[in-house]
Amino acid sequence: MRQRLPLIKQPVIVFQGRKDTTVDATAGNIILQGVNSTYTEHHWMERSSHAITIDCELDTVADLTVRFMEKVLQSQ
């Protein structure tokens, strides 16, 4: 799949749980270094595991996502 990452030109936001034992910690950087997106962000959720959207930092994830979307939309 890495060879297909350069095809991605849409804005990309990556969230990773610091306590995630499912996905390797380097995955977020691999994704962001591989895409051709103008807008990218990478956020570590220090108290979350793999299922971030149902973990204890959901409100933070939602807030960061809204801010990212607003930033991208304001730039257009």
PQR file with spaces between the fields and no chain letter, atoms N, CA, C, O and H, PARSE charges and radii, in Angstrom:
ATOM       1  N    MET     1       0.802   -1.195    0.000 -0.4000 1.5000
ATOM       2  CA   MET     1       0.000    0.000    0.000 -0.0000 2.0000
ATOM       3  C    MET     1       0.852    1.268    0.000  0.5500 1.7000
ATOM       4  O    MET     1       0.392    2.321   -0.443 -0.5500 1.4000
ATOM       5  N    ARG     2       2.072    1.178    0.487 -0.4000 1.5000
ATOM       6  CA   ARG     2       2.907    2.392    0.529 -0.0000 2.0000
ATOM       7  C    ARG     2       3.074    3.030   -0.841  0.5500 1.7000
ATOM       8  O    ARG     2       3.115    4.255   -0.962 -0.5500 1.4000
ATOM       9  H    ARG     2       2.446    0.323    0.847  0.4000 1.0000
ATOM      10  N    GLN     3       3.169    2.204   -1.863 -0.4000 1.5000
ATOM      11  CA   GLN     3       3.366    2.750   -3.203 -0.0000 2.0000
ATOM      12  C    GLN     3       2.156    3.549   -3.684  0.5500 1.7000
ATOM      13  O    GLN     3       2.272    4.324   -4.633 -0.5500 1.4000
ATOM      14  H    GLN     3       3.136    1.209   -1.765  0.4000 1.0000
ATOM      15  N    ARG     4       1.014    3.377   -3.057 -0.4000 1.5000
ATOM      16  CA   ARG     4      -0.185    4.109   -3.445 -0.0000 2.0000
ATOM      17  C    ARG     4      -0.386    5.403   -2.648  0.5500 1.7000
ATOM      18  O    ARG     4      -1.228    6.226   -3.009 -0.5500 1.4000
ATOM      19  H    ARG     4       0.919    2.747   -2.286  0.4000 1.0000
ATOM      20  N    LEU     5       0.367    5.584   -1.588 -0.4000 1.5000
ATOM      21  CA   LEU     5       0.225    6.784   -0.765 -0.0000 2.0000
ATOM      22  C    LEU     5       0.402    8.081   -1.564  0.5500 1.7000
ATOM      23  O    LEU     5      -0.337    9.034   -1.316 -0.5500 1.4000
ATOM      24  H    LEU     5       1.051    4.915   -1.295  0.4000 1.0000
ATOM      25  N    PRO     6       1.338    8.162   -2.502 -0.5600 1.5000
ATOM      26  CA   PRO     6       1.489    9.413   -3.257  0.2800 2.0000
ATOM      27  C    PRO     6       0.248    9.816   -4.063  0.5500 1.7000
ATOM      28  O    PRO     6       0.133   10.964   -4.491 -0.5500 1.4000
ATOM      29  N    LEU     7      -0.661    8.892   -4.265 -0.4000 1.5000
ATOM      30  CA   LEU     7      -1.899    9.212   -4.982 -0.0000 2.0000
ATOM      31  C    LEU     7      -2.853   10.046   -4.133  0.5500 1.7000
ATOM      32  O    LEU     7      -3.785   10.657   -4.656 -0.5500 1.4000
ATOM      33  H    LEU     7      -0.568    7.959   -3.917  0.4000 1.0000
ATOM      34  N    ILE     8      -2.621   10.070   -2.837 -0.4000 1.5000
ATOM      35  CA   ILE     8      -3.500   10.802   -1.921 -0.0000 2.0000
ATOM      36  C    ILE     8      -3.094   12.268   -1.897  0.5500 1.7000
ATOM      37  O    ILE     8      -1.973   12.615   -1.524 -0.5500 1.4000
ATOM      38  H    ILE     8      -1.864    9.574   -2.411  0.4000 1.0000
ATOM      39  N    LYS     9      -4.029   13.120   -2.304 -0.4000 1.5000
ATOM      40  CA   LYS     9      -3.784   14.557   -2.338 -0.0000 2.0000
ATOM      41  C    LYS     9      -4.735   15.318   -1.398  0.5500 1.7000
ATOM      42  O    LYS     9      -4.580   16.524   -1.202 -0.5500 1.4000
ATOM      43  H    LYS     9      -4.939   12.838   -2.607  0.4000 1.0000
ATOM      44  N    GLN    10      -5.689   14.632   -0.836 -0.4000 1.5000
ATOM      45  CA   GLN    10      -6.640   15.240    0.092 -0.0000 2.0000
ATOM      46  C    GLN    10      -5.943   15.547    1.410  0.5500 1.7000
ATOM      47  O    GLN    10      -4.918   14.943    1.724 -0.5500 1.4000
ATOM      48  H    GLN    10      -5.815   13.653   -0.996  0.4000 1.0000
ATOM      49  N    PRO    11      -6.491   16.482    2.184 -0.5600 1.5000
ATOM      50  CA   PRO    11      -5.948   16.741    3.520  0.2800 2.0000
ATOM      51  C    PRO    11      -5.990   15.470    4.370  0.5500 1.7000
ATOM      52  O    PRO    11      -6.930   14.679    4.285 -0.5500 1.4000
ATOM      53  N    VAL    12      -4.960   15.294    5.183 -0.4000 1.5000
ATOM      54  CA   VAL    12      -4.852   14.081    5.993 -0.0000 2.0000
ATOM      55  C    VAL    12      -4.533   14.461    7.435  0.5500 1.7000
ATOM      56  O    VAL    12      -3.597   15.213    7.707 -0.5500 1.4000
ATOM      57  H    VAL    12      -4.197   15.937    5.251  0.4000 1.0000
ATOM      58  N    ILE    13      -5.330   13.927    8.343 -0.4000 1.5000
ATOM      59  CA   ILE    13      -5.054   14.067    9.772 -0.0000 2.0000
ATOM      60  C    ILE    13      -4.901   12.664   10.338  0.5500 1.7000
ATOM      61  O    ILE    13      -5.741   11.794   10.108 -0.5500 1.4000
ATOM      62  H    ILE    13      -6.090   13.317    8.122  0.4000 1.0000
ATOM      63  N    VAL    14      -3.832   12.457   11.074 -0.4000 1.5000
ATOM      64  CA   VAL    14      -3.537   11.143   11.646 -0.0000 2.0000
ATOM      65  C    VAL    14      -3.563   11.260   13.163  0.5500 1.7000
ATOM      66  O    VAL    14      -2.937   12.143   13.750 -0.5500 1.4000
ATOM      67  H    VAL    14      -3.150   13.163   11.262  0.4000 1.0000
ATOM      68  N    PHE    15      -4.296   10.357   13.773 -0.4000 1.5000
ATOM      69  CA   PHE    15      -4.315   10.242   15.227 -0.0000 2.0000
ATOM      70  C    PHE    15      -3.736    8.885   15.594  0.5500 1.7000
ATOM      71  O    PHE    15      -4.061    7.867   14.983 -0.5500 1.4000
ATOM      72  H    PHE    15      -4.804    9.640   13.296  0.4000 1.0000
ATOM      73  N    GLN    16      -2.879    8.889   16.596 -0.4000 1.5000
ATOM      74  CA   GLN    16      -2.344    7.630   17.094 -0.0000 2.0000
ATOM      75  C    GLN    16      -2.431    7.617   18.611  0.5500 1.7000
ATOM      76  O    GLN    16      -2.157    8.613   19.280 -0.5500 1.4000
ATOM      77  H    GLN    16      -2.615    9.716   17.092  0.4000 1.0000
ATOM      78  N    GLY    17      -2.817    6.473   19.130 -0.4000 1.5000
ATOM      79  CA   GLY    17      -2.862    6.302   20.572 -0.0000 2.0000
ATOM      80  C    GLY    17      -1.500    5.867   21.085  0.5500 1.7000
ATOM      81  O    GLY    17      -0.926    4.895   20.593 -0.5500 1.4000
ATOM      82  H    GLY    17      -3.039    5.663   18.586  0.4000 1.0000
ATOM      83  N    ARG    18      -0.997    6.569   22.049 -0.4000 1.5000
ATOM      84  CA   ARG    18       0.325    6.247   22.597 -0.0000 2.0000
ATOM      85  C    ARG    18       0.349    4.840   23.194  0.5500 1.7000
ATOM      86  O    ARG    18       1.402    4.202   23.232 -0.5500 1.4000
ATOM      87  H    ARG    18      -1.463    7.359   22.448  0.4000 1.0000
ATOM      88  N    LYS    19      -0.810    4.348   23.661 -0.4000 1.5000
ATOM      89  CA   LYS    19      -0.888    3.023   24.270 -0.0000 2.0000
ATOM      90  C    LYS    19      -1.325    1.949   23.279  0.5500 1.7000
ATOM      91  O    LYS    19      -1.685    0.842   23.682 -0.5500 1.4000
ATOM      92  H    LYS    19      -1.665    4.866   23.630  0.4000 1.0000
ATOM      93  N    ASP    20      -1.297    2.266   21.995 -0.4000 1.5000
ATOM      94  CA   ASP    20      -1.706    1.330   20.949 -0.0000 2.0000
ATOM      95  C    ASP    20      -0.684    0.207   20.819  0.5500 1.7000
ATOM      96  O    ASP    20       0.500    0.459   20.594 -0.5500 1.4000
ATOM      97  H    ASP    20      -1.005    3.165   21.668  0.4000 1.0000
ATOM      98  N    THR    21      -1.140   -1.021   20.962 -0.4000 1.5000
ATOM      99  CA   THR    21      -0.267   -2.181   20.775 -0.0000 2.0000
ATOM     100  C    THR    21      -0.610   -2.924   19.481  0.5500 1.7000
ATOM     101  O    THR    21      -0.060   -3.991   19.208 -0.5500 1.4000
ATOM     102  H    THR    21      -2.102   -1.225   21.146  0.4000 1.0000
ATOM     103  N    THR    22      -1.521   -2.355   18.686 -0.4000 1.5000
ATOM     104  CA   THR    22      -1.946   -2.987   17.444 -0.0000 2.0000
ATOM     105  C    THR    22      -1.178   -2.455   16.243  0.5500 1.7000
ATOM     106  O    THR    22      -0.720   -3.226   15.400 -0.5500 1.4000
ATOM     107  H    THR    22      -1.968   -1.488   18.908  0.4000 1.0000
ATOM     108  N    VAL    23      -1.040   -1.133   16.166 -0.4000 1.5000
ATOM     109  CA   VAL    23      -0.387   -0.488   15.030 -0.0000 2.0000
ATOM     110  C    VAL    23       0.982    0.022   15.463  0.5500 1.7000
ATOM     111  O    VAL    23       1.118    0.643   16.518 -0.5500 1.4000
ATOM     112  H    VAL    23      -1.413   -0.507   16.850  0.4000 1.0000
ATOM     113  N    ASP    24       1.984   -0.243   14.648 -0.4000 1.5000
ATOM     114  CA   ASP    24       3.342    0.206   14.954 -0.0000 2.0000
ATOM     115  C    ASP    24       3.396    1.731   15.059  0.5500 1.7000
ATOM     116  O    ASP    24       2.724    2.436   14.307 -0.5500 1.4000
ATOM     117  H    ASP    24       1.873   -0.747   13.792  0.4000 1.0000
ATOM     118  N    ALA    25       4.180    2.217   15.973 -0.4000 1.5000
ATOM     119  CA   ALA    25       4.273    3.657   16.232 -0.0000 2.0000
ATOM     120  C    ALA    25       4.776    4.449   15.031  0.5500 1.7000
ATOM     121  O    ALA    25       4.539    5.655   14.953 -0.5500 1.4000
ATOM     122  H    ALA    25       4.726    1.644   16.584  0.4000 1.0000
ATOM     123  N    THR    26       5.452    3.812   14.109 -0.4000 1.5000
ATOM     124  CA   THR    26       5.980    4.513   12.926 -0.0000 2.0000
ATOM     125  C    THR    26       4.936    4.696   11.831  0.5500 1.7000
ATOM     126  O    THR    26       5.191    5.410   10.861 -0.5500 1.4000
ATOM     127  H    THR    26       5.645    2.832   14.172  0.4000 1.0000
ATOM     128  N    ALA    27       3.789    4.082   11.958 -0.4000 1.5000
ATOM     129  CA   ALA    27       2.778    4.092   10.893 -0.0000 2.0000
ATOM     130  C    ALA    27       2.325    5.496   10.513  0.5500 1.7000
ATOM     131  O    ALA    27       2.184    5.792    9.326 -0.5500 1.4000
ATOM     132  H    ALA    27       3.582    3.502   12.746  0.4000 1.0000
ATOM     133  N    GLY    28       2.098    6.356   11.480 -0.4000 1.5000
ATOM     134  CA   GLY    28       1.640    7.711   11.190 -0.0000 2.0000
ATOM     135  C    GLY    28       2.641    8.480   10.355  0.5500 1.7000
ATOM     136  O    GLY    28       2.270    9.146    9.389 -0.5500 1.4000
ATOM     137  H    GLY    28       2.213    6.115   12.444  0.4000 1.0000
ATOM     138  N    ASN    29       3.910    8.391   10.721 -0.4000 1.5000
ATOM     139  CA   ASN    29       4.944    9.073    9.946 -0.0000 2.0000
ATOM     140  C    ASN    29       5.078    8.507    8.543  0.5500 1.7000
ATOM     141  O    ASN    29       5.295    9.249    7.585 -0.5500 1.4000
ATOM     142  H    ASN    29       4.212    7.850   11.506  0.4000 1.0000
ATOM     143  N    ILE    30       4.952    7.210    8.424 -0.4000 1.5000
ATOM     144  CA   ILE    30       5.015    6.579    7.099 -0.0000 2.0000
ATOM     145  C    ILE    30       3.904    7.125    6.213  0.5500 1.7000
ATOM     146  O    ILE    30       4.134    7.455    5.050 -0.5500 1.4000
ATOM     147  H    ILE    30       4.777    6.606    9.203  0.4000 1.0000
ATOM     148  N    ILE    31       2.712    7.219    6.761 -0.4000 1.5000
ATOM     149  CA   ILE    31       1.574    7.734    5.994 -0.0000 2.0000
ATOM     150  C    ILE    31       1.823    9.182    5.586  0.5500 1.7000
ATOM     151  O    ILE    31       1.700    9.530    4.412 -0.5500 1.4000
ATOM     152  H    ILE    31       2.526    6.951    7.707  0.4000 1.0000
ATOM     153  N    LEU    32       2.171   10.017    6.548 -0.4000 1.5000
ATOM     154  CA   LEU    32       2.318   11.445    6.259 -0.0000 2.0000
ATOM     155  C    LEU    32       3.493   11.751    5.347  0.5500 1.7000
ATOM     156  O    LEU    32       3.442   12.711    4.578 -0.5500 1.4000
ATOM     157  H    LEU    32       2.271    9.734    7.502  0.4000 1.0000
ATOM     158  N    GLN    33       4.537   10.963    5.419 -0.4000 1.5000
ATOM     159  CA   GLN    33       5.673   11.164    4.519 -0.0000 2.0000
ATOM     160  C    GLN    33       5.380   10.660    3.109  0.5500 1.7000
ATOM     161  O    GLN    33       6.026   11.074    2.147 -0.5500 1.4000
ATOM     162  H    GLN    33       4.579   10.183    6.044  0.4000 1.0000
ATOM     163  N    GLY    34       4.406    9.770    2.998 -0.4000 1.5000
ATOM     164  CA   GLY    34       4.107    9.176    1.702 -0.0000 2.0000
ATOM     165  C    GLY    34       3.047    9.891    0.881  0.5500 1.7000
ATOM     166  O    GLY    34       3.018    9.751   -0.342 -0.5500 1.4000
ATOM     167  H    GLY    34       3.881    9.434    3.780  0.4000 1.0000
ATOM     168  N    VAL    35       2.176   10.654    1.531 -0.4000 1.5000
ATOM     169  CA   VAL    35       1.077   11.300    0.811 -0.0000 2.0000
ATOM     170  C    VAL    35       1.540   12.598    0.155  0.5500 1.7000
ATOM     171  O    VAL    35       2.559   13.168    0.546 -0.5500 1.4000
ATOM     172  H    VAL    35       2.200   10.767    2.524  0.4000 1.0000
ATOM     173  N    ASN    36       0.796   13.057   -0.830 -0.4000 1.5000
ATOM     174  CA   ASN    36       1.063   14.324   -1.512 -0.0000 2.0000
ATOM     175  C    ASN    36       0.071   15.394   -1.084  0.5500 1.7000
ATOM     176  O    ASN    36      -0.349   16.221   -1.893 -0.5500 1.4000
ATOM     177  H    ASN    36      -0.031   12.594   -1.147  0.4000 1.0000
ATOM     178  N    SER    37      -0.292   15.376    0.167 -0.4000 1.5000
ATOM     179  CA   SER    37      -1.275   16.315    0.697 -0.0000 2.0000
ATOM     180  C    SER    37      -0.598   17.614    1.105  0.5500 1.7000
ATOM     181  O    SER    37       0.497   17.608    1.668 -0.5500 1.4000
ATOM     182  H    SER    37       0.049   14.705    0.824  0.4000 1.0000
ATOM     183  N    THR    38      -1.261   18.723    0.816 -0.4000 1.5000
ATOM     184  CA   THR    38      -0.764   20.025    1.242 -0.0000 2.0000
ATOM     185  C    THR    38      -0.967   20.201    2.741  0.5500 1.7000
ATOM     186  O    THR    38      -0.127   20.789    3.422 -0.5500 1.4000
ATOM     187  H    THR    38      -2.151   18.728    0.359  0.4000 1.0000
ATOM     188  N    TYR    39      -2.076   19.692    3.246 -0.4000 1.5000
ATOM     189  CA   TYR    39      -2.422   19.849    4.658 -0.0000 2.0000
ATOM     190  C    TYR    39      -2.351   18.503    5.362  0.5500 1.7000
ATOM     191  O    TYR    39      -3.092   17.575    5.039 -0.5500 1.4000
ATOM     192  H    TYR    39      -2.757   19.214    2.692  0.4000 1.0000
ATOM     193  N    THR    40      -1.455   18.417    6.321 -0.4000 1.5000
ATOM     194  CA   THR    40      -1.336   17.201    7.123 -0.0000 2.0000
ATOM     195  C    THR    40      -1.126   17.585    8.582  0.5500 1.7000
ATOM     196  O    THR    40      -0.515   18.608    8.894 -0.5500 1.4000
ATOM     197  H    THR    40      -0.853   19.171    6.583  0.4000 1.0000
ATOM     198  N    GLU    41      -1.637   16.758    9.449 -0.4000 1.5000
ATOM     199  CA   GLU    41      -1.389   16.906   10.889 -0.0000 2.0000
ATOM     200  C    GLU    41      -1.252   15.516   11.489  0.5500 1.7000
ATOM     201  O    GLU    41      -1.850   14.547   11.019 -0.5500 1.4000
ATOM     202  H    GLU    41      -2.134   15.927    9.195  0.4000 1.0000
ATOM     203  N    HIS    42      -0.447   15.449   12.539 -0.4000 1.5000
ATOM     204  CA   HIS    42      -0.230   14.195   13.250 -0.0000 2.0000
ATOM     205  C    HIS    42      -0.391   14.481   14.741  0.5500 1.7000
ATOM     206  O    HIS    42       0.290   15.344   15.293 -0.5500 1.4000
ATOM     207  H    HIS    42       0.039   16.236   12.920  0.4000 1.0000
ATOM     208  N    HIS    43      -1.283   13.761   15.375 -0.4000 1.5000
ATOM     209  CA   HIS    43      -1.550   13.972   16.798 -0.0000 2.0000
ATOM     210  C    HIS    43      -1.408   12.652   17.565  0.5500 1.7000
ATOM     211  O    HIS    43      -1.948   11.619   17.171 -0.5500 1.4000
ATOM     212  H    HIS    43      -1.837   13.060   14.926  0.4000 1.0000
ATOM     213  N    TRP    44      -0.679   12.723   18.647 -0.4000 1.5000
ATOM     214  CA   TRP    44      -0.568   11.589   19.557 -0.0000 2.0000
ATOM     215  C    TRP    44      -1.547   11.784   20.709  0.5500 1.7000
ATOM     216  O    TRP    44      -1.547   12.819   21.376 -0.5500 1.4000
ATOM     217  H    TRP    44      -0.240   13.562   18.967  0.4000 1.0000
ATOM     218  N    MET    45      -2.358   10.798   20.922 -0.4000 1.5000
ATOM     219  CA   MET    45      -3.281   10.802   22.055 -0.0000 2.0000
ATOM     220  C    MET    45      -2.616    9.985   23.166  0.5500 1.7000
ATOM     221  O    MET    45      -2.553    8.757   23.118 -0.5500 1.4000
ATOM     222  H    MET    45      -2.358    9.957   20.380  0.4000 1.0000
ATOM     223  N    GLU    46      -2.131   10.707   24.149 -0.4000 1.5000
ATOM     224  CA   GLU    46      -1.263   10.119   25.170 -0.0000 2.0000
ATOM     225  C    GLU    46      -1.936    9.072   26.051  0.5500 1.7000
ATOM     226  O    GLU    46      -1.266    8.176   26.563 -0.5500 1.4000
ATOM     227  H    GLU    46      -2.182   11.705   24.188  0.4000 1.0000
ATOM     228  N    ARG    47      -3.235    9.171   26.233 -0.4000 1.5000
ATOM     229  CA   ARG    47      -3.927    8.243   27.133 -0.0000 2.0000
ATOM     230  C    ARG    47      -4.751    7.195   26.400  0.5500 1.7000
ATOM     231  O    ARG    47      -5.420    6.379   27.034 -0.5500 1.4000
ATOM     232  H    ARG    47      -3.779    9.900   25.817  0.4000 1.0000
ATOM     233  N    SER    48      -4.710    7.208   25.078 -0.4000 1.5000
ATOM     234  CA   SER    48      -5.561    6.311   24.295 -0.0000 2.0000
ATOM     235  C    SER    48      -4.789    5.110   23.760  0.5500 1.7000
ATOM     236  O    SER    48      -3.564    5.114   23.641 -0.5500 1.4000
ATOM     237  H    SER    48      -4.166    7.870   24.563  0.4000 1.0000
ATOM     238  N    SER    49      -5.575    4.082   23.446 -0.4000 1.5000
ATOM     239  CA   SER    49      -5.002    2.885   22.823 -0.0000 2.0000
ATOM     240  C    SER    49      -5.404    2.870   21.349  0.5500 1.7000
ATOM     241  O    SER    49      -5.446    3.925   20.717 -0.5500 1.4000
ATOM     242  H    SER    49      -6.570    4.078   23.542  0.4000 1.0000
ATOM     243  N    HIS    50      -5.696    1.714   20.800 -0.4000 1.5000
ATOM     244  CA   HIS    50      -5.958    1.587   19.368 -0.0000 2.0000
ATOM     245  C    HIS    50      -7.283    2.224   18.929  0.5500 1.7000
ATOM     246  O    HIS    50      -7.333    2.908   17.907 -0.5500 1.4000
ATOM     247  H    HIS    50      -5.662    0.857   21.314  0.4000 1.0000
ATOM     248  N    ALA    51      -8.320    2.006   19.676 -0.4000 1.5000
ATOM     249  CA   ALA    51      -9.660    2.484   19.292 -0.0000 2.0000
ATOM     250  C    ALA    51      -9.887    3.892   19.835  0.5500 1.7000
ATOM     251  O    ALA    51     -10.682    4.094   20.753 -0.5500 1.4000
ATOM     252  H    ALA    51      -8.280    1.450   20.506  0.4000 1.0000
ATOM     253  N    ILE    52      -9.187    4.850   19.263 -0.4000 1.5000
ATOM     254  CA   ILE    52      -9.180    6.224   19.776 -0.0000 2.0000
ATOM     255  C    ILE    52     -10.576    6.840   19.818  0.5500 1.7000
ATOM     256  O    ILE    52     -10.910    7.560   20.758 -0.5500 1.4000
ATOM     257  H    ILE    52      -8.542    4.686   18.517  0.4000 1.0000
ATOM     258  N    THR    53     -11.381    6.562   18.816 -0.4000 1.5000
ATOM     259  CA   THR    53     -12.694    7.215   18.736 -0.0000 2.0000
ATOM     260  C    THR    53     -13.685    6.719   19.785  0.5500 1.7000
ATOM     261  O    THR    53     -14.761    7.298   19.941 -0.5500 1.4000
ATOM     262  H    THR    53     -11.109    5.977   18.052  0.4000 1.0000
ATOM     263  N    ILE    54     -13.342    5.677   20.490 -0.4000 1.5000
ATOM     264  CA   ILE    54     -14.200    5.231   21.594 -0.0000 2.0000
ATOM     265  C    ILE    54     -13.417    5.194   22.902  0.5500 1.7000
ATOM     266  O    ILE    54     -13.846    4.584   23.882 -0.5500 1.4000
ATOM     267  H    ILE    54     -12.469    5.207   20.363  0.4000 1.0000
ATOM     268  N    ASP    55     -12.269    5.851   22.901 -0.4000 1.5000
ATOM     269  CA   ASP    55     -11.418    5.867   24.087 -0.0000 2.0000
ATOM     270  C    ASP    55     -11.635    7.167   24.867  0.5500 1.7000
ATOM     271  O    ASP    55     -12.530    7.948   24.543 -0.5500 1.4000
ATOM     272  H    ASP    55     -11.921    6.346   22.105  0.4000 1.0000
ATOM     273  N    CYS    56     -10.833    7.387   25.868 -0.4000 1.5000
ATOM     274  CA   CYS    56     -11.031    8.492   26.809 -0.0000 2.0000
ATOM     275  C    CYS    56     -10.729    9.877   26.238  0.5500 1.7000
ATOM     276  O    CYS    56     -11.050   10.877   26.879 -0.5500 1.4000
ATOM     277  H    CYS    56     -10.106    6.753   26.131  0.4000 1.0000
ATOM     278  N    GLU    57     -10.120    9.968   25.051 -0.4000 1.5000
ATOM     279  CA   GLU    57      -9.772   11.267   24.490 -0.0000 2.0000
ATOM     280  C    GLU    57     -10.624   11.641   23.275  0.5500 1.7000
ATOM     281  O    GLU    57     -10.210   12.442   22.437 -0.5500 1.4000
ATOM     282  H    GLU    57      -9.858    9.156   24.529  0.4000 1.0000
ATOM     283  N    LEU    58     -11.803   11.058   23.193 -0.4000 1.5000
ATOM     284  CA   LEU    58     -12.699   11.322   22.063 -0.0000 2.0000
ATOM     285  C    LEU    58     -12.980   12.810   21.889  0.5500 1.7000
ATOM     286  O    LEU    58     -12.958   13.307   20.762 -0.5500 1.4000
ATOM     287  H    LEU    58     -12.140   10.408   23.874  0.4000 1.0000
ATOM     288  N    ASP    59     -13.240   13.524   22.965 -0.4000 1.5000
ATOM     289  CA   ASP    59     -13.538   14.957   22.852 -0.0000 2.0000
ATOM     290  C    ASP    59     -12.367   15.736   22.258  0.5500 1.7000
ATOM     291  O    ASP    59     -12.569   16.657   21.467 -0.5500 1.4000
ATOM     292  H    ASP    59     -13.258   13.121   23.880  0.4000 1.0000
ATOM     293  N    THR    60     -11.166   15.374   22.630 -0.4000 1.5000
ATOM     294  CA   THR    60      -9.975   16.029   22.080 -0.0000 2.0000
ATOM     295  C    THR    60      -9.830   15.717   20.599  0.5500 1.7000
ATOM     296  O    THR    60      -9.521   16.603   19.802 -0.5500 1.4000
ATOM     297  H    THR    60     -11.001   14.626   23.272  0.4000 1.0000
ATOM     298  N    VAL    61     -10.050   14.475   20.233 -0.4000 1.5000
ATOM     299  CA   VAL    61      -9.981   14.073   18.827 -0.0000 2.0000
ATOM     300  C    VAL    61     -11.012   14.849   18.006  0.5500 1.7000
ATOM     301  O    VAL    61     -10.706   15.340   16.919 -0.5500 1.4000
ATOM     302  H    VAL    61     -10.301   13.756   20.880  0.4000 1.0000
ATOM     303  N    ALA    62     -12.220   14.956   18.525 -0.4000 1.5000
ATOM     304  CA   ALA    62     -13.273   15.680   17.815 -0.0000 2.0000
ATOM     305  C    ALA    62     -12.905   17.152   17.656  0.5500 1.7000
ATOM     306  O    ALA    62     -13.087   17.721   16.580 -0.5500 1.4000
ATOM     307  H    ALA    62     -12.469   14.558   19.408  0.4000 1.0000
ATOM     308  N    ASP    63     -12.395   17.768   18.703 -0.4000 1.5000
ATOM     309  CA   ASP    63     -12.009   19.174   18.650 -0.0000 2.0000
ATOM     310  C    ASP    63     -10.881   19.405   17.651  0.5500 1.7000
ATOM     311  O    ASP    63     -10.943   20.342   16.855 -0.5500 1.4000
ATOM     312  H    ASP    63     -12.247   17.306   19.577  0.4000 1.0000
ATOM     313  N    LEU    64      -9.862   18.572   17.685 -0.4000 1.5000
ATOM     314  CA   LEU    64      -8.743   18.703   16.750 -0.0000 2.0000
ATOM     315  C    LEU    64      -9.191   18.483   15.308  0.5500 1.7000
ATOM     316  O    LEU    64      -8.698   19.138   14.390 -0.5500 1.4000
ATOM     317  H    LEU    64      -9.812   17.811   18.331  0.4000 1.0000
ATOM     318  N    THR    65     -10.113   17.573   15.119 -0.4000 1.5000
ATOM     319  CA   THR    65     -10.628   17.301   13.780 -0.0000 2.0000
ATOM     320  C    THR    65     -11.390   18.497   13.229  0.5500 1.7000
ATOM     321  O    THR    65     -11.205   18.875   12.073 -0.5500 1.4000
ATOM     322  H    THR    65     -10.514   17.042   15.864  0.4000 1.0000
ATOM     323  N    VAL    66     -12.242   19.090   14.050 -0.4000 1.5000
ATOM     324  CA   VAL    66     -13.003   20.272   13.622 -0.0000 2.0000
ATOM     325  C    VAL    66     -12.049   21.415   13.288  0.5500 1.7000
ATOM     326  O    VAL    66     -12.223   22.087   12.272 -0.5500 1.4000
ATOM     327  H    VAL    66     -12.392   18.783   14.989  0.4000 1.0000
ATOM     328  N    ARG    67     -11.053   21.640   14.124 -0.4000 1.5000
ATOM     329  CA   ARG    67     -10.077   22.714   13.857 -0.0000 2.0000
ATOM     330  C    ARG    67      -9.316   22.466   12.558  0.5500 1.7000
ATOM     331  O    ARG    67      -9.079   23.396   11.787 -0.5500 1.4000
ATOM     332  H    ARG    67     -10.912   21.094   14.950  0.4000 1.0000
ATOM     333  N    PHE    68      -8.938   21.225   12.319 -0.4000 1.5000
ATOM     334  CA   PHE    68      -8.236   20.867   11.083 -0.0000 2.0000
ATOM     335  C    PHE    68      -9.126   21.142    9.874  0.5500 1.7000
ATOM     336  O    PHE    68      -8.677   21.721    8.884 -0.5500 1.4000
ATOM     337  H    PHE    68      -9.130   20.470   12.946  0.4000 1.0000
ATOM     338  N    MET    69     -10.367   20.730    9.957 -0.4000 1.5000
ATOM     339  CA   MET    69     -11.302   20.947    8.845 -0.0000 2.0000
ATOM     340  C    MET    69     -11.522   22.436    8.596  0.5500 1.7000
ATOM     341  O    MET    69     -11.572   22.875    7.447 -0.5500 1.4000
ATOM     342  H    MET    69     -10.731   20.260   10.761  0.4000 1.0000
ATOM     343  N    GLU    70     -11.653   23.204    9.658 -0.4000 1.5000
ATOM     344  CA   GLU    70     -11.833   24.658    9.507 -0.0000 2.0000
ATOM     345  C    GLU    70     -10.613   25.293    8.848  0.5500 1.7000
ATOM     346  O    GLU    70     -10.750   26.151    7.975 -0.5500 1.4000
ATOM     347  H    GLU    70     -11.613   22.848   10.591  0.4000 1.0000
ATOM     348  N    LYS    71      -9.435   24.877    9.260 -0.4000 1.5000
ATOM     349  CA   LYS    71      -8.204   25.414    8.685 -0.0000 2.0000
ATOM     350  C    LYS    71      -8.121   25.111    7.193  0.5500 1.7000
ATOM     351  O    LYS    71      -7.775   25.980    6.393 -0.5500 1.4000
ATOM     352  H    LYS    71      -9.324   24.181    9.969  0.4000 1.0000
ATOM     353  N    VAL    72      -8.437   23.894    6.832 -0.4000 1.5000
ATOM     354  CA   VAL    72      -8.382   23.499    5.419 -0.0000 2.0000
ATOM     355  C    VAL    72      -9.431   24.276    4.622  0.5500 1.7000
ATOM     356  O    VAL    72      -9.134   24.773    3.536 -0.5500 1.4000
ATOM     357  H    VAL    72      -8.718   23.188    7.482  0.4000 1.0000
ATOM     358  N    LEU    73     -10.638   24.384    5.143 -0.4000 1.5000
ATOM     359  CA   LEU    73     -11.698   25.081    4.416 -0.0000 2.0000
ATOM     360  C    LEU    73     -11.421   26.569    4.298  0.5500 1.7000
ATOM     361  O    LEU    73     -11.760   27.168    3.277 -0.5500 1.4000
ATOM     362  H    LEU    73     -10.878   23.980    6.025  0.4000 1.0000
ATOM     363  N    GLN    74     -10.823   27.179    5.292 -0.4000 1.5000
ATOM     364  CA   GLN    74     -10.502   28.603    5.241 -0.0000 2.0000
ATOM     365  C    GLN    74      -9.418   28.907    4.209  0.5500 1.7000
ATOM     366  O    GLN    74      -9.342   30.024    3.695 -0.5500 1.4000
ATOM     367  H    GLN    74     -10.548   26.692    6.121  0.4000 1.0000
ATOM     368  N    SER    75      -8.597   27.933    3.913 -0.4000 1.5000
ATOM     369  CA   SER    75      -7.507   28.156    2.972 -0.0000 2.0000
ATOM     370  C    SER    75      -7.968   28.087    1.513  0.5500 1.7000
ATOM     371  O    SER    75      -7.223   28.453    0.605 -0.5500 1.4000
ATOM     372  H    SER    75      -8.660   27.026    4.330  0.4000 1.0000
ATOM     373  N    GLN    76      -9.163   27.629    1.301 -0.4000 1.5000
ATOM     374  CA   GLN    76      -9.647   27.449   -0.084 -0.0000 2.0000
ATOM     375  C    GLN    76     -10.410   28.631   -0.573  0.5500 1.7000
ATOM     376  O    GLN    76     -10.880   28.634   -1.711 -0.5500 1.4000
ATOM     377  H    GLN    76      -9.769   27.332    2.039  0.4000 1.0000
